[in-house]
Amino acid sequence: MVKYFSMEEVKEGLKELVPAEELEWLAAEADVEHAKTIILHFKVKGGRLVEGVNILLSYIPEDGRVTGCRVEVLITHEVGAKKFITETYPRLISEGYEVVVKGDGISVFRRLHTAPAGEAVMRHVMKVCNILQEVCEGLEFVRGVVAAGV
């Protein structure tokens, strides 16, 4: 069964991370573009190995509801390969994260099963940073975009 969240619930849950006006503008743009994904990009304060964080909202255009949320932690390609494969990767998988290795870095994903909320996002970012032995002093909102086919 799919759980739906209103944009009001999303705005309330993410109010510490994203200005409400920005979410309203992105939802309006998604409606016009018939985009099914709203991507919110953040810079990690104090991070060296963690380059950024994306919150991916699955959006129903013209309905104004969100059907899901995934948190993506972007890890730089500069992470040590041997340590990542032997220590970090197994810990991330055992914690229930999905890991995608790309040419320019690594993405670590986690689906949220509740309405998107700043605390839940930060909990997952902090957990990934802890596994990487990385310091995270918070997130800074950079921009939001909409994507039709993602």
VMD Tcl script that builds the backbone (N, CA, C; Angstrom):
set m [mol new atoms 450]
animate dup $m
set s [atomselect $m all]
$s set {name element resname resid chain x y z} {
  {N N MET 1 A 0.833 -1.182 0.000}
  {CA C MET 1 A 0.000 0.000 0.000}
  {C C MET 1 A 0.879 1.247 0.000}
  {N N VAL 2 A 0.586 2.167 -0.899}
  {CA C VAL 2 A 1.348 3.404 -1.016}
  {C C VAL 2 A 0.809 4.421 -0.011}
  {N N LYS 3 A 1.713 5.039 0.717}
  {CA C LYS 3 A 1.329 6.091 1.659}
  {C C LYS 3 A 1.584 7.426 0.984}
  {N N TYR 4 A 0.610 8.317 1.081}
  {CA C TYR 4 A 0.720 9.627 0.458}
  {C C TYR 4 A 0.952 10.688 1.524}
  {N N PHE 5 A 1.748 11.695 1.171}
  {CA C PHE 5 A 2.001 12.825 2.058}
  {C C PHE 5 A 1.664 14.104 1.308}
  {N N SER 6 A 0.966 15.001 1.963}
  {CA C SER 6 A 0.654 16.282 1.335}
  {C C SER 6 A 1.907 17.154 1.342}
  {N N MET 7 A 1.935 18.138 0.463}
  {CA C MET 7 A 3.067 19.073 0.464}
  {C C MET 7 A 3.121 19.849 1.773}
  {N N GLU 8 A 1.980 20.031 2.436}
  {CA C GLU 8 A 1.977 20.691 3.750}
  {C C GLU 8 A 2.753 19.856 4.759}
  {N N GLU 9 A 2.565 18.526 4.739}
  {CA C GLU 9 A 3.313 17.638 5.636}
  {C C GLU 9 A 4.807 17.685 5.319}
  {N N VAL 10 A 5.128 17.707 4.030}
  {CA C VAL 10 A 6.533 17.761 3.611}
  {C C VAL 10 A 7.162 19.083 4.050}
  {N N LYS 11 A 6.462 20.197 3.818}
  {CA C LYS 11 A 6.981 21.518 4.224}
  {C C LYS 11 A 7.196 21.561 5.726}
  {N N GLU 12 A 6.257 21.034 6.481}
  {CA C GLU 12 A 6.381 21.029 7.947}
  {C C GLU 12 A 7.571 20.168 8.385}
  {N N GLY 13 A 7.701 18.988 7.776}
  {CA C GLY 13 A 8.774 18.078 8.162}
  {C C GLY 13 A 10.169 18.575 7.810}
  {N N LEU 14 A 10.269 19.309 6.705}
  {CA C LEU 14 A 11.589 19.771 6.243}
  {C C LEU 14 A 11.845 21.249 6.535}
  {N N LYS 15 A 11.015 21.865 7.366}
  {CA C LYS 15 A 11.117 23.311 7.593}
  {C C LYS 15 A 12.470 23.756 8.147}
  {N N GLU 16 A 13.175 22.874 8.846}
  {CA C GLU 16 A 14.499 23.231 9.374}
  {C C GLU 16 A 15.570 23.211 8.285}
  {N N LEU 17 A 15.275 22.545 7.173}
  {CA C LEU 17 A 16.272 22.371 6.120}
  {C C LEU 17 A 15.999 23.177 4.855}
  {N N VAL 18 A 14.715 23.356 4.499}
  {CA C VAL 18 A 14.350 23.986 3.230}
  {C C VAL 18 A 13.274 25.039 3.475}
  {N N PRO 19 A 13.461 26.240 2.927}
  {CA C PRO 19 A 12.407 27.261 3.060}
  {C C PRO 19 A 11.100 26.787 2.417}
  {N N ALA 20 A 9.976 27.034 3.090}
  {CA C ALA 20 A 8.666 26.609 2.599}
  {C C ALA 20 A 8.387 27.170 1.215}
  {N N GLU 21 A 8.806 28.419 0.967}
  {CA C GLU 21 A 8.569 29.045 -0.340}
  {C C GLU 21 A 9.276 28.282 -1.450}
  {N N GLU 22 A 10.455 27.752 -1.149}
  {CA C GLU 22 A 11.215 26.983 -2.137}
  {C C GLU 22 A 10.469 25.695 -2.489}
  {N N LEU 23 A 9.930 25.006 -1.490}
  {CA C LEU 23 A 9.168 23.781 -1.744}
  {C C LEU 23 A 7.895 24.077 -2.529}
  {N N GLU 24 A 7.234 25.192 -2.217}
  {CA C GLU 24 A 6.029 25.581 -2.959}
  {C C GLU 24 A 6.363 25.858 -4.423}
  {N N TRP 25 A 7.459 26.577 -4.658}
  {CA C TRP 25 A 7.881 26.887 -6.018}
  {C C TRP 25 A 8.230 25.609 -6.785}
  {N N LEU 26 A 8.949 24.689 -6.138}
  {CA C LEU 26 A 9.334 23.437 -6.795}
  {C C LEU 26 A 8.107 22.584 -7.123}
  {N N ALA 27 A 7.117 22.546 -6.222}
  {CA C ALA 27 A 5.894 21.787 -6.487}
  {C C ALA 27 A 5.148 22.395 -7.675}
  {N N ALA 28 A 5.087 23.723 -7.725}
  {CA C ALA 28 A 4.420 24.391 -8.857}
  {C C ALA 28 A 5.151 24.098 -10.168}
  {N N GLU 29 A 6.474 24.135 -10.128}
  {CA C GLU 29 A 7.259 23.831 -11.326}
  {C C GLU 29 A 7.069 22.371 -11.741}
  {N N ALA 30 A 7.023 21.467 -10.768}
  {CA C ALA 30 A 6.804 20.050 -11.068}
  {C C ALA 30 A 5.429 19.838 -11.721}
  {N N ASP 31 A 4.435 20.592 -11.267}
  {CA C ASP 31 A 3.104 20.498 -11.874}
  {C C ASP 31 A 3.144 20.931 -13.341}
  {N N VAL 32 A 3.789 22.058 -13.608}
  {CA C VAL 32 A 3.867 22.591 -14.975}
  {C C VAL 32 A 4.666 21.650 -15.879}
  {N N GLU 33 A 5.773 21.134 -15.365}
  {CA C GLU 33 A 6.676 20.273 -16.152}
  {C C GLU 33 A 6.236 18.805 -16.168}
  {N N HIS 34 A 5.206 18.466 -15.402}
  {CA C HIS 34 A 4.764 17.080 -15.219}
  {C C HIS 34 A 5.928 16.229 -14.705}
  {N N ALA 35 A 6.718 16.814 -13.812}
  {CA C ALA 35 A 7.881 16.139 -13.243}
  {C C ALA 35 A 7.453 15.243 -12.090}
  {N N LYS 36 A 8.042 14.066 -12.022}
  {CA C LYS 36 A 7.675 13.100 -10.993}
  {C C LYS 36 A 8.655 13.059 -9.829}
  {N N THR 37 A 9.725 13.841 -9.910}
  {CA C THR 37 A 10.708 13.856 -8.829}
  {C C THR 37 A 11.134 15.283 -8.530}
  {N N ILE 38 A 11.178 15.592 -7.250}
  {CA C ILE 38 A 11.736 16.866 -6.768}
  {C C ILE 38 A 13.016 16.506 -6.028}
  {N N ILE 39 A 14.119 17.111 -6.455}
  {CA C ILE 39 A 15.421 16.823 -5.840}
  {C C ILE 39 A 15.880 18.056 -5.070}
  {N N LEU 40 A 16.165 17.861 -3.787}
  {CA C LEU 40 A 16.669 18.929 -2.930}
  {C C LEU 40 A 18.129 18.627 -2.639}
  {N N HIS 41 A 19.029 19.550 -3.010}
  {CA C HIS 41 A 20.467 19.314 -2.865}
  {C C HIS 41 A 21.032 20.155 -1.723}
  {N N PHE 42 A 21.886 19.520 -0.909}
  {CA C PHE 42 A 22.495 20.164 0.250}
  {C C PHE 42 A 24.005 19.971 0.235}
  {N N LYS 43 A 24.691 20.950 0.774}
  {CA C LYS 43 A 26.131 20.850 1.024}
  {C C LYS 43 A 26.284 20.398 2.480}
  {N N VAL 44 A 27.279 19.555 2.733}
  {CA C VAL 44 A 27.545 19.088 4.087}
  {C C VAL 44 A 28.589 20.001 4.714}
  {N N LYS 45 A 28.244 20.591 5.840}
  {CA C LYS 45 A 29.185 21.463 6.536}
  {C C LYS 45 A 30.209 20.614 7.282}
  {N N GLY 46 A 31.471 20.903 7.051}
  {CA C GLY 46 A 32.548 20.210 7.758}
  {C C GLY 46 A 32.940 18.879 7.162}
  {N N GLY 47 A 32.275 18.445 6.119}
  {CA C GLY 47 A 32.571 17.144 5.534}
  {C C GLY 47 A 33.750 17.184 4.581}
  {N N ARG 48 A 34.529 16.126 4.583}
  {CA C ARG 48 A 35.640 15.988 3.648}
  {C C ARG 48 A 35.340 14.896 2.637}
  {N N LEU 49 A 34.847 13.764 3.109}
  {CA C LEU 49 A 34.530 12.647 2.220}
  {C C LEU 49 A 33.090 12.703 1.704}
  {N N VAL 50 A 32.202 13.321 2.467}
  {CA C VAL 50 A 30.810 13.449 2.052}
  {C C VAL 50 A 30.660 14.772 1.314}
  {N N GLU 51 A 30.384 14.678 0.015}
  {CA C GLU 51 A 30.312 15.870 -0.831}
  {C C GLU 51 A 28.975 16.580 -0.747}
  {N N GLY 52 A 27.936 15.836 -0.463}
  {CA C GLY 52 A 26.619 16.449 -0.423}
  {C C GLY 52 A 25.551 15.436 -0.095}
  {N N VAL 53 A 24.322 15.936 -0.029}
  {CA C VAL 53 A 23.162 15.104 0.268}
  {C C VAL 53 A 22.033 15.540 -0.656}
  {N N ASN 54 A 21.311 14.577 -1.189}
  {CA C ASN 54 A 20.102 14.851 -1.966}
  {C C ASN 54 A 18.921 14.220 -1.256}
  {N N ILE 55 A 17.823 14.946 -1.225}
  {CA C ILE 55 A 16.549 14.368 -0.811}
  {C C ILE 55 A 15.723 14.263 -2.084}
  {N N LEU 56 A 15.302 13.056 -2.414}
  {CA C LEU 56 A 14.534 12.810 -3.631}
  {C C LEU 56 A 13.083 12.519 -3.248}
  {N N LEU 57 A 12.198 13.421 -3.638}
  {CA C LEU 57 A 10.778 13.278 -3.340}
  {C C LEU 57 A 10.055 12.755 -4.573}
  {N N SER 58 A 9.350 11.631 -4.455}
  {CA C SER 58 A 8.519 11.112 -5.546}
  {C C SER 58 A 7.210 11.880 -5.485}
  {N N TYR 59 A 6.938 12.630 -6.548}
  {CA C TYR 59 A 5.841 13.599 -6.559}
  {C C TYR 59 A 4.804 13.235 -7.612}
  {N N ILE 60 A 3.532 13.454 -7.291}
  {CA C ILE 60 A 2.462 13.252 -8.261}
  {C C ILE 60 A 2.074 14.627 -8.797}
  {N N PRO 61 A 2.449 14.932 -10.064}
  {CA C PRO 61 A 2.137 16.245 -10.628}
  {C C PRO 61 A 0.632 16.522 -10.620}
  {N N GLU 62 A 0.305 17.761 -10.371}
  {CA C GLU 62 A -1.066 18.280 -10.358}
  {C C GLU 62 A -1.923 17.716 -9.230}
  {N N ASP 63 A -1.412 16.728 -8.509}
  {CA C ASP 63 A -2.122 16.177 -7.352}
  {C C ASP 63 A -1.563 16.789 -6.072}
  {N N GLY 64 A -0.270 17.169 -6.123}
  {CA C GLY 64 A 0.355 17.825 -4.995}
  {C C GLY 64 A 0.708 16.913 -3.837}
  {N N ARG 65 A 0.810 15.617 -4.110}
  {CA C ARG 65 A 1.170 14.694 -3.033}
  {C C ARG 65 A 2.502 14.017 -3.327}
  {N N VAL 66 A 3.151 13.612 -2.253}
  {CA C VAL 66 A 4.435 12.918 -2.319}
  {C C VAL 66 A 4.179 11.464 -1.936}
  {N N THR 67 A 4.708 10.539 -2.733}
  {CA C THR 67 A 4.488 9.116 -2.463}
  {C C THR 67 A 5.698 8.433 -1.847}
  {N N GLY 68 A 6.811 9.137 -1.764}
  {CA C GLY 68 A 7.990 8.531 -1.171}
  {C C GLY 68 A 9.134 9.516 -1.086}
  {N N CYS 69 A 10.101 9.143 -0.284}
  {CA C CYS 69 A 11.271 9.999 -0.080}
  {C C CYS 69 A 12.490 9.114 0.101}
  {N N ARG 70 A 13.561 9.472 -0.616}
  {CA C ARG 70 A 14.842 8.775 -0.457}
  {C C ARG 70 A 15.902 9.809 -0.118}
  {N N VAL 71 A 16.811 9.426 0.752}
  {CA C VAL 71 A 17.954 10.261 1.103}
  {C C VAL 71 A 19.167 9.659 0.405}
  {N N GLU 72 A 19.918 10.512 -0.309}
  {CA C GLU 72 A 21.129 10.077 -1.000}
  {C C GLU 72 A 22.307 10.837 -0.417}
  {N N VAL 73 A 23.273 10.113 0.132}
  {CA C VAL 73 A 24.502 10.714 0.638}
  {C C VAL 73 A 25.573 10.497 -0.426}
  {N N LEU 74 A 26.185 11.596 -0.890}
  {CA C LEU 74 A 27.170 11.545 -1.967}
  {C C LEU 74 A 28.581 11.512 -1.376}
  {N N ILE 75 A 29.292 10.441 -1.640}
  {CA C ILE 75 A 30.648 10.250 -1.115}
  {C C ILE 75 A 31.648 10.453 -2.244}
  {N N THR 76 A 32.692 11.214 -1.980}
  {CA C THR 76 A 33.711 11.510 -2.978}
  {C C THR 76 A 34.453 10.246 -3.428}
  {N N HIS 77 A 35.006 10.309 -4.625}
  {CA C HIS 77 A 35.800 9.191 -5.149}
  {C C HIS 77 A 37.139 9.071 -4.421}
  {N N GLU 78 A 37.460 10.044 -3.590}
  {CA C GLU 78 A 38.740 10.034 -2.870}
  {C C GLU 78 A 38.750 9.106 -1.659}
  {N N VAL 79 A 37.623 8.482 -1.360}
  {CA C VAL 79 A 37.578 7.535 -0.254}
  {C C VAL 79 A 38.485 6.356 -0.596}
  {N N GLY 80 A 39.204 5.847 0.375}
  {CA C GLY 80 A 40.130 4.738 0.150}
  {C C GLY 80 A 39.398 3.474 -0.280}
  {N N ALA 81 A 39.753 2.937 -1.444}
  {CA C ALA 81 A 39.044 1.791 -2.014}
  {C C ALA 81 A 39.116 0.552 -1.114}
  {N N LYS 82 A 40.293 0.212 -0.623}
  {CA C LYS 82 A 40.439 -1.003 0.176}
  {C C LYS 82 A 39.628 -0.919 1.459}
  {N N LYS 83 A 39.735 0.200 2.161}
  {CA C LYS 83 A 38.984 0.358 3.401}
  {C C LYS 83 A 37.484 0.381 3.120}
  {N N PHE 84 A 37.087 1.030 2.022}
  {CA C PHE 84 A 35.664 1.095 1.706}
  {C C PHE 84 A 35.114 -0.303 1.446}
  {N N ILE 85 A 35.813 -1.085 0.630}
  {CA C ILE 85 A 35.321 -2.428 0.267}
  {C C ILE 85 A 35.348 -3.377 1.462}
  {N N THR 86 A 36.372 -3.309 2.287}
  {CA C THR 86 A 36.502 -4.287 3.376}
  {C C THR 86 A 35.767 -3.877 4.653}
  {N N GLU 87 A 35.606 -2.585 4.909}
  {CA C GLU 87 A 34.995 -2.154 6.167}
  {C C GLU 87 A 33.695 -1.372 5.980}
  {N N THR 88 A 33.743 -0.316 5.176}
  {CA C THR 88 A 32.620 0.611 5.077}
  {C C THR 88 A 31.427 -0.017 4.363}
  {N N TYR 89 A 31.646 -0.613 3.210}
  {CA C TYR 89 A 30.557 -1.204 2.426}
  {C C TYR 89 A 29.775 -2.239 3.235}
  {N N PRO 90 A 30.448 -3.207 3.868}
  {CA C PRO 90 A 29.686 -4.198 4.654}
  {C C PRO 90 A 28.864 -3.558 5.783}
  {N N ARG 91 A 29.387 -2.530 6.415}
  {CA C ARG 91 A 28.630 -1.858 7.494}
  {C C ARG 91 A 27.410 -1.138 6.939}
  {N N LEU 92 A 27.573 -0.461 5.795}
  {CA C LEU 92 A 26.436 0.234 5.194}
  {C C LEU 92 A 25.335 -0.762 4.804}
  {N N ILE 93 A 25.714 -1.855 4.188}
  {CA C ILE 93 A 24.745 -2.874 3.773}
  {C C ILE 93 A 24.054 -3.478 4.997}
  {N N SER 94 A 24.808 -3.761 6.050}
  {CA C SER 94 A 24.202 -4.359 7.255}
  {C C SER 94 A 23.242 -3.389 7.944}
  {N N GLU 95 A 23.412 -2.098 7.728}
  {CA C GLU 95 A 22.514 -1.086 8.295}
  {C C GLU 95 A 21.296 -0.838 7.398}
  {N N GLY 96 A 21.220 -1.527 6.255}
  {CA C GLY 96 A 20.059 -1.409 5.378}
  {C C GLY 96 A 20.176 -0.351 4.291}
  {N N TYR 97 A 21.381 0.147 4.046}
  {CA C TYR 97 A 21.573 1.146 2.999}
  {C C TYR 97 A 21.800 0.470 1.656}
  {N N GLU 98 A 21.425 1.160 0.595}
  {CA C GLU 98 A 21.708 0.737 -0.775}
  {C C GLU 98 A 22.934 1.531 -1.212}
  {N N VAL 99 A 23.922 0.868 -1.787}
  {CA C VAL 99 A 25.170 1.519 -2.182}
  {C C VAL 99 A 25.354 1.377 -3.689}
  {N N VAL 100 A 25.619 2.518 -4.352}
  {CA C VAL 100 A 25.863 2.526 -5.794}
  {C C VAL 100 A 27.239 3.145 -6.019}
  {N N VAL 101 A 28.141 2.370 -6.638}
  {CA C VAL 101 A 29.486 2.851 -6.933}
  {C C VAL 101 A 29.487 3.369 -8.363}
  {N N LYS 102 A 29.916 4.636 -8.520}
  {CA C LYS 102 A 29.948 5.286 -9.838}
  {C C LYS 102 A 31.374 5.740 -10.118}
  {N N GLY 103 A 31.619 6.171 -11.313}
  {CA C GLY 103 A 32.953 6.624 -11.700}
  {C C GLY 103 A 33.407 7.860 -10.940}
  {N N ASP 104 A 32.467 8.711 -10.550}
  {CA C ASP 104 A 32.836 9.958 -9.879}
  {C C ASP 104 A 32.595 9.929 -8.378}
  {N N GLY 105 A 32.224 8.783 -7.840}
  {CA C GLY 105 A 32.002 8.693 -6.404}
  {C C GLY 105 A 31.042 7.573 -6.056}
  {N N ILE 106 A 30.496 7.651 -4.861}
  {CA C ILE 106 A 29.617 6.610 -4.332}
  {C C ILE 106 A 28.351 7.268 -3.810}
  {N N SER 107 A 27.214 6.669 -4.095}
  {CA C SER 107 A 25.940 7.141 -3.557}
  {C C SER 107 A 25.422 6.111 -2.564}
  {N N VAL 108 A 24.992 6.596 -1.416}
  {CA C VAL 108 A 24.412 5.744 -0.384}
  {C C VAL 108 A 22.970 6.198 -0.203}
  {N N PHE 109 A 22.016 5.289 -0.440}
  {CA C PHE 109 A 20.598 5.619 -0.410}
  {C C PHE 109 A 19.900 4.976 0.778}
  {N N ARG 110 A 18.856 5.676 1.251}
  {CA C ARG 110 A 17.961 5.113 2.267}
  {C C ARG 110 A 16.569 5.664 2.020}
  {N N ARG 111 A 15.590 4.789 1.949}
  {CA C ARG 111 A 14.196 5.192 1.784}
  {C C ARG 111 A 13.625 5.507 3.161}
  {N N LEU 112 A 12.905 6.637 3.243}
  {CA C LEU 112 A 12.201 6.977 4.480}
  {C C LEU 112 A 10.789 6.407 4.376}
  {N N HIS 113 A 10.326 5.795 5.435}
  {CA C HIS 113 A 8.995 5.191 5.430}
  {C C HIS 113 A 7.970 6.053 6.167}
  {N N THR 114 A 8.361 7.271 6.464}
  {CA C THR 114 A 7.462 8.231 7.109}
  {C C THR 114 A 7.476 9.504 6.267}
  {N N ALA 115 A 6.670 10.466 6.666}
  {CA C ALA 115 A 6.704 11.764 5.983}
  {C C ALA 115 A 8.122 12.318 6.086}
  {N N PRO 116 A 8.632 12.927 5.007}
  {CA C PRO 116 A 9.985 13.484 5.046}
  {C C PRO 116 A 10.130 14.461 6.212}
  {N N ALA 117 A 11.157 14.247 7.018}
  {CA C ALA 117 A 11.395 15.106 8.173}
  {C C ALA 117 A 12.885 15.354 8.331}
  {N N GLY 118 A 13.222 16.565 8.753}
  {CA C GLY 118 A 14.614 16.942 8.928}
  {C C GLY 118 A 15.372 16.029 9.866}
  {N N GLU 119 A 14.706 15.589 10.960}
  {CA C GLU 119 A 15.408 14.713 11.916}
  {C C GLU 119 A 15.765 13.377 11.289}
  {N N ALA 120 A 14.848 12.811 10.506}
  {CA C ALA 120 A 15.109 11.517 9.869}
  {C C ALA 120 A 16.229 11.636 8.846}
  {N N VAL 121 A 16.220 12.717 8.082}
  {CA C VAL 121 A 17.285 12.946 7.100}
  {C C VAL 121 A 18.624 13.059 7.826}
  {N N MET 122 A 18.666 13.888 8.848}
  {CA C MET 122 A 19.925 14.094 9.582}
  {C C MET 122 A 20.390 12.805 10.268}
  {N N ARG 123 A 19.463 12.005 10.766}
  {CA C ARG 123 A 19.832 10.739 11.408}
  {C C ARG 123 A 20.580 9.848 10.419}
  {N N HIS 124 A 20.091 9.772 9.182}
  {CA C HIS 124 A 20.755 8.921 8.185}
  {C C HIS 124 A 22.080 9.531 7.723}
  {N N VAL 125 A 22.119 10.829 7.553}
  {CA C VAL 125 A 23.377 11.486 7.170}
  {C C VAL 125 A 24.429 11.265 8.263}
  {N N MET 126 A 24.030 11.457 9.508}
  {CA C MET 126 A 24.973 11.282 10.619}
  {C C MET 126 A 25.439 9.834 10.739}
  {N N LYS 127 A 24.538 8.875 10.483}
  {CA C LYS 127 A 24.912 7.470 10.565}
  {C C LYS 127 A 25.951 7.131 9.496}
  {N N VAL 128 A 25.728 7.612 8.255}
  {CA C VAL 128 A 26.693 7.363 7.179}
  {C C VAL 128 A 28.023 8.038 7.511}
  {N N CYS 129 A 27.972 9.271 7.990}
  {CA C CYS 129 A 29.205 9.977 8.374}
  {C C CYS 129 A 29.938 9.232 9.478}
  {N N ASN 130 A 29.212 8.715 10.444}
  {CA C ASN 130 A 29.821 7.959 11.533}
  {C C ASN 130 A 30.520 6.703 11.000}
  {N N ILE 131 A 29.869 5.997 10.090}
  {CA C ILE 131 A 30.475 4.793 9.502}
  {C C ILE 131 A 31.745 5.160 8.736}
  {N N LEU 132 A 31.736 6.328 8.081}
  {CA C LEU 132 A 32.912 6.796 7.331}
  {C C LEU 132 A 33.964 7.445 8.243}
  {N N GLN 133 A 33.635 7.592 9.518}
  {CA C GLN 133 A 34.476 8.320 10.478}
  {C C GLN 133 A 34.698 9.747 10.007}
  {N N GLU 134 A 33.590 10.350 9.570}
  {CA C GLU 134 A 33.571 11.696 9.006}
  {C C GLU 134 A 32.803 12.619 9.941}
  {N N VAL 135 A 33.212 13.868 9.996}
  {CA C VAL 135 A 32.527 14.867 10.808}
  {C C VAL 135 A 31.489 15.577 9.947}
  {N N CYS 136 A 30.290 15.732 10.483}
  {CA C CYS 136 A 29.236 16.472 9.796}
  {C C CYS 136 A 28.673 17.496 10.781}
  {N N GLU 137 A 28.782 18.756 10.404}
  {CA C GLU 137 A 28.315 19.830 11.277}
  {C C GLU 137 A 26.948 20.353 10.867}
  {N N GLY 138 A 26.297 19.681 9.927}
  {CA C GLY 138 A 24.974 20.092 9.480}
  {C C GLY 138 A 24.890 20.177 7.971}
  {N N LEU 139 A 23.693 20.530 7.504}
  {CA C LEU 139 A 23.443 20.645 6.069}
  {C C LEU 139 A 23.081 22.074 5.718}
  {N N GLU 140 A 23.491 22.484 4.526}
  {CA C GLU 140 A 23.154 23.813 3.995}
  {C C GLU 140 A 22.436 23.610 2.660}
  {N N PHE 141 A 21.199 24.091 2.586}
  {CA C PHE 141 A 20.421 23.953 1.351}
  {C C PHE 141 A 21.095 24.737 0.228}
  {N N VAL 142 A 21.275 24.067 -0.922}
  {CA C VAL 142 A 21.916 24.692 -2.077}
  {C C VAL 142 A 20.875 25.046 -3.134}
  {N N ARG 143 A 20.091 24.038 -3.563}
  {CA C ARG 143 A 19.090 24.288 -4.606}
  {C C ARG 143 A 18.147 23.096 -4.693}
  {N N GLY 144 A 17.059 23.349 -5.382}
  {CA C GLY 144 A 16.115 22.292 -5.695}
  {C C GLY 144 A 15.876 22.264 -7.185}
  {N N VAL 145 A 15.638 21.082 -7.728}
  {CA C VAL 145 A 15.325 20.931 -9.158}
  {C C VAL 145 A 14.215 19.901 -9.290}
  {N N VAL 146 A 13.556 19.911 -10.445}
  {CA C VAL 146 A 12.549 18.907 -10.735}
  {C C VAL 146 A 13.036 18.062 -11.901}
  {N N ALA 147 A 12.645 16.792 -11.911}
  {CA C ALA 147 A 13.068 15.876 -12.963}
  {C C ALA 147 A 11.869 15.047 -13.401}
  {N N ALA 148 A 11.641 15.001 -14.695}
  {CA C ALA 148 A 10.464 14.302 -15.212}
  {C C ALA 148 A 10.600 12.794 -15.162}
  {N N GLY 149 A 11.751 12.264 -15.538}
  {CA C GLY 149 A 11.853 10.819 -15.693}
  {C C GLY 149 A 12.613 10.084 -14.614}
  {N N VAL 150 A 12.943 10.731 -13.521}
  {CA C VAL 150 A 13.768 10.075 -12.495}
  {C C VAL 150 A 12.885 9.275 -11.567}
}
mol reanalyze $m
mol bondsrecalc $m
mol representation Tube
mol addrep $m
